[in-house]
């Protein structure tokens, strides 16, 4: 399968090998079976939720802001407020403000 679009990114017939720090986030899958286009939402969600700094930098190098923005529009509600806010800034999209950052309040209602 030929990857298309994304300004020339991922235009080879085969996904490049996943770095170890990404493969660990997808522990239940064989790294060689992950297709960065076909499984894009899975990869994006795992890295956005659980990835460290290296994984976050890899995600930004691998997927352009338009792809990140599309994911946030489709599935951003699955992310905690802090992660959704960070990735919205990276992708250049607006996000709603959530009071308290999604943490429980310590005061009585």
N, C-alpha and C positions, 0 to 999 in steps of 0.2 A: 504494500500500500504506500502510495506517495503522500507525504504530509504536504498540506497546502497552506498558503497565506502566511501570516505572522511575519511578514517582512523578511522572508528567507530563513527564518529560524525553523528548525526541525524539517528540513526539506530532503532528508535522506529516506531510503526505503526501510531502514531499521532504526528503532530508538537507540540512542547511545546508552552504554552501560550506566546503571545508576550508581552514584557514589554510595559507599557503605553507610554514611549517615542518613541517606534517604532510604536505602533498602531496609534499615532497621525500623523505620517508621511503618513500613509495609510488611511486617514480619510474617504475616500469614500467606504471602504470595511469593512465588519464585521471582527474583528480580528480573530474570531474562524474559518473563511473561508479561511484564508491565510495558504497555505501549503508552508513551507520553501524550499521544493525541486521544486514543480511544479511552484511556483511563484517566484523563485529565482531571475530572472532578474529584476522583479518589485521591490522586496525588496532591492536588491543591488543598483539599480539606485536611489531609493528614499533616502536611507541612505547616499549614496555617495554624492548626490546633496544637501540634506537638513538636514542631521542628525547633531546633536551636538556631543560633546565629548563622552557622555554616549552611544549614538547610534553607534558611530564609533567604540568604544571598543566592544560593543555587536556584531557588524558585524564581527570584527576580531576574536572573540571567537566562533562565530557560523559557519562561513565559512572559510575553510583553504585557504592559499595563491593560490593554484592551481585553485580554483573556482573563486577567485577574478581576477586572471590573465586571465582566460577564458572569464569572463565578459568583461574585458578591451579590449581584442582582438575582441570580437563580437560587443560591444556597447560602447566602450570607447570614440568614437568620439562624443557621446551625452553629455559628461561631459565637463564643462569649463576647460580650461588649468590648472588652479591651482588645482582643484580636481583631474583631470586626473594624474597630476604629483605626488600628494600625494599618491594616491592609487596605482600608478605604483611602487613607492618606497616600499609601504607596501607589494605588491604582488611580488616584486622582478623581475619586467619586465621593459624593456627599453621603453622609451617614447620619441617622437620627441619633440624638443625644439620649443616653440612658442614664437617669439619675443614679448615683451611687456606684457606677461602674459594674453593676451586676452583682455586687456583694450584698450579703444580708445586712439589714440594719440592726444596730445594737440597741436602738431605742424602741420603746414600746410604741405601737401605733396610736 
